[in-house]
Amino acid sequence: MANTKLSAFLSLLLVFCSGIVVGVVGYRVYNYTTSKRLSPEEFRKQLVAEMTREVHLDDRQVALLKQIYEDTRAAFDEARAQENTKLRAEGQAIHDQQIEKIKKMLRPEQIPLYDALRARHEAEQRKRMQERRKGEKGEIKKD
């Protein structure tokens, strides 16, 4: 009799502990997948830090870069408010203006570093878009 009570208690304890393990693992996976996306402010801070580190910006250039990013965000918000169909063309024009403003504030020796950084970012973005498209196509095939 005592042996069956002990066995039942250990079984319940095992089920309880395995529930805790599954809960912790699920929580960590959920947090990892949802925390990958940065807020616009965090993303901007990360860009400024990366530009400062890799392109060797001075304090004046950092302040100008932050202002350029703020102006760009405001211009995108205004373009979004107007009409979504024009956004892509206007967005590209705004992005090109941003690049030109940044290049004007850089010293000549910083421009190749900035171009290399932009090329790397664009390649990463193209890769993410291709992966997203492959994922969308894969989801369609499953249905």
Secondary structure, 3 states (H helix, E strand, C coil): CHHHHHHHHHHHHHHHHHHHHHHHHHHHHHHHHHHCCCCHHHHHHHHHHHHHHHHCCCHHHHHHHHHHHHHHHHHHHHHHHHCCCCHHHHHHHHHHHHHHHHHHHCCHHHHHHHHHHHHHHHHHHHHHHHHHHHHHHHHHHHC
